[in-house]
Amino acid sequence: MKQEYFNVNLRHILAFLEVAKTSSFTLAAASLNMSQPALSATIKQLENHLGVRLFDRTTRSVLMTLDGADLLPKATKLATSFYETINEFKEIAEKRKGSVSVSSLLSYAVKILPKLIRIFSNKYPSLSLSIRDENSAAVVDRVKKREVDFGISSPDSSNELYFEPLFNEPFGVVCRRDWFEGYDKEIELHALTHHNYIGFLSETGIHAKIIEQENLPENILHPRCTVATISAFEGLLFEGLGFSILPWLTCPKNTTYGIKFLKIVNPVISREIGLLTCPNRSLSLAAKAFYELLKENSRSFLPSNLDYK
């Protein structure tokens, strides 16, 4: 490469492009926040370095020469490439630092999120994550108050937040393996009348989803025992005191007690799980990277034997 070409820099290219765009040294100088003499000197330097005349100037007009017309597409490509490179590098640099805060349903945080965090941490080892595991109401509240970058839950009933669905989560019977004999994968509501049902308190999202179903058996409409948390239910479940209807993600892990999940059909009961954000708030590059990873990969960690469409 000839030594004189090293004297051509982005300032020269931008000056040339602006004069070509406006066909006016006066307008181009104002746009570039330069004095007109400084702009004229810059264009003259570029012409000297290239050894060609780029503009024909008169008192009334500025016309691009044939050499200038030849340079225009190349200069445009050069400037575009420069800014794209800078922006791309900036994005990479931003993703290498900073932190991401997320509020998530406890069940998703336990069953799905750890696998996704491993992928994210391997890709962006310098980013830090803050995960709050809580109920759906708390997730919505934190996102609305902007205490976290985004949330993972069911849709906001007030429709104040933007919801991007990840998957539909089926509800099913969670019981000891020796209950509901003859049922291995699916069960209908009318078959649930022969065992004790453990319900959830009215303020819980699980209760709201169950109670909206029609033709519920009497033992589900009026349970002998109600609890507020999944942990409380697990204790009763392991003692063989009853079953409940839960979303799949909340199902206790298969233990020595032998727990099974029977998807409810006729009718199918499910809830949407997705990402919650404030419509008027932009995510940081780090938060956007984690958001996109969850959107693209959450379904890959769901069991293949359940319908999540």
N, C-alpha and C positions, 0 to 999 in steps of 0.2 A: 504494500500500500504506500502511495506517495506521501512524503512527509507533510505536504501542504494540506492534505485532506484532514489531518488531525486538528487543523485550525478551524474546521467547520464544526459547529456544535448545534445543540437543539435550539438555541436562541436564534441562530440564522435561519433554521428551517421554519420555525414558527413565524418569524417575521415575513419570510417569503410567502407562506400559506395565507397569512392575514392580508397581505397586499393583493395576492391573487384573488382572494375572496371578495374584497371590497372594491378593487380597482381604484383605490385611493390611498395615498400615503397619509393624508390627514386622518381619514377614518381608521386606518390600520394603526396608526400611532396612538390614537385615543383608546382603541380597543386593547392594545398591548400595554397601555399606561407608560408610553415612551414619548419623548419629544420627537417631533418630526425630523429634525436634523440627525438625532441618534438612530432613528429607523432608516433614514436614507444611507447613513454610514454603514449600518449593518448589512443592508442589501448590497451595497457597493463592495463590502468585504467578501460576501458570498460570491458575487460575480467574479471578483478577482481570484478567489480560491479555485473556482470552477473553470475560469478562463472563458466564460461566455456571458452574453448580455441576457438578462432575464426579463426586463421590462423596457418598453419604449415609453419615455416620459415627455409629455408636452405640458404646456401651461393649463390645458383643459382636460387631459385624460392620461390614464395609465393603462397601457396595453401590454399584455404578455407576449413575448416573442415566441418563436417556434421552439427554441431551447427551453424557455420557461414552461411552455405547454408540455414538453417532454418530461421535465423534472416534476411537474405537479403530481401525477399519480404516485411517483416514487417517494416524493416528500410526504405525501398524505399517508402512505403505507408506513413510512418510517416513524412519523409522529404517533400514529395509532398504535403501532407495535411498542413504542416506548411507553406510552401510558398504560397499555394493557399489561406490560411486564411489571411496571411499578405497582399497579393495583393488585396484580396476582401475588407479587412478593409481599405486599402489605398484608394481604389476607392470610398468607401463610405465616407471616410473623405474628399477626394478632392471634391466630389459633394456637401458637406455641406458648402463649402466656395468658394470664387472666384466670377467671373462675366462672363456673356455671352453677346456678342454684335452681333446684327443681323440687316441686311438691308433688308427691305421687301417692296414689292409693297404696295402702300397705300391701295388699295382695300382689300388685304388679311389682312393687319394690322388692318383694321377697322372691317371687317366682321368675320374673323376666329381666328386671333391671340389672342384676349382677352380671349376667352374661353380656349385656350390651355395654356395661361399664368396662368390662375387660377389653372388649374390642376398641372402645373409645380411648382407654388409657394406653393401649399399645400404639395407637395411631398418634395421639397427642399426649405424650408422657409428662409434659410440663404444665398442663392444665389441671386445675383443681376442681373437684365436684362437691357440692353440698346437697345432700338428698334428705328431704323431710318426708317420712312415711306417715300418712294420716288418713282420715276418712274423707269422703268426697266433698262434704260441706267445707271442711278445713282447706282442702285443695283449692276449691273455687274462691274462697275468701282470701287466701294468700295471693292468688294470681290477681284478683281485683285490686288488692292493696299494693300490688307491685313489690311484694316482699320476696318473690322468686322470679326467675326469668320466664318460666312456663310451668304448667301443671299437667299431670297425667290422671285422667278421671273420666267419668261420664259427662255428657253435655251439661252445661250450665242452664238450669231451668229458666233463669231470667233472660237468657239470650244476650247477655251483655258481653260475653266472651266469645272469641272465635274458636270453633271446635273443628279439628281435623281428625277424622276417625282413623283408628289403627285396625280394629277388628271388633266383631260382635262376640261377646263372651256368653256361652250358654249357662243356664242354671240347671242344677240337678240335685238329686237326692244324695246326701252324704250320710252314710250309715256304716255299721259294722258289717263285715263280709258275710256273716251268717244270717243277716236280715234280708227280707224280700227275696226269698229263694225262687229260683227260676228266672230272675232278672239279672242280666250280666252287664249290659251297656245302656239300655234305655228303659224308661218306665212311664206310665201315664198317671195323671193326677188321681184318677178314680181308684188306683191300686194302693193308695197311701193311707187307707183308713185303718189298717190293722196293727199299727205300731204307734208308740207315743211320739208326738211331734214336739220339738223344741223350737219355739219361736224367738223372734228378736223384737226388741222394744220398738215402739211406734216411731221414734225419732230416727231410726236407722234407715239407710237406703235400701237394705235388704228387705225389711218389712214393707216398705212402700212398693217395691217391685212385686212382692208376692201378693199383697192384699188387693192389687189392681186386677188380678186374674178373676175370671168368672168361674162359677160352679166349684168353688174350693170345698174340699171335704170338711166336715165339722171339726175334726181334730186339728186342722190347720187354721181354721177361722178362730177357734178358741183353744189355744194351746194351754196345757196344764202348767207349763214352765216357759218363761221368757228370759232371755239374757241380752246383754248390751254389746258383747264383744265375741269375736271368733274364739279367743282363748278360753272364755268361760264355757262356750259350747263344746270345745274339745274335751274339757274335763268331764262333762256329762256324757259325751259320745264314747269316750274310752271306758267309762263305767257301764256302758250298755244301757243307758237310761233313755235314749231316744235318738231320733234322726232329725235332720233339718234340710231345708232347701237353700242351697248356696250357689253363688257363681263359681265356675271352675277354679279360678285363681285362688280362691279362699279355702279350697279343700285341703284339709290337713294331709301331710305327707303320709304315705303308706307305712304304717308302723307294725310292731309285733301284734297289735290288736287286729290287723287286717281290715283296712278301711277301703270302701269302694265308692265310686261316683257314678250315679245312674242319670244320664241326661234325660230331662223331662221332655216328653213329646205329647202332642195332642192335649193342650196346646204347647208349642215351644215357648220357653221363657228365656229371654236373653237381655243383655244390656250392652250398649256401645261403650268401648273404651277408646280414648283418643287424647290428643294434645290440646291443651287450653292455653290461649294467649290473649293479651289485651289487643283489640283491633288497632288502637292508635299508638302502639309501642313497638319499636323495631328491636329485634334481638341483636345482641352483640355477635360478632363473627364466631366466637367460641360457642355461645349458646345456640346459634344457628347450626353449627356443625353437629352438636349433640342432638338437636331437634331432628335434623335430617337423618342422622344415623338411626334414631329410634323409629322414625317413620318408615325407613327402608327395611329394617331388620326385625322388628317386633314379631311379625307373624312367623318368622322362621323358627322361633323357639316355642311355638304352640304345638300341642300333640296333633298328629295327623289323623287320629281316629275321631276327632270332634269337628263339627261344622262351624267354622268361624266367619262365614261370609256375611 
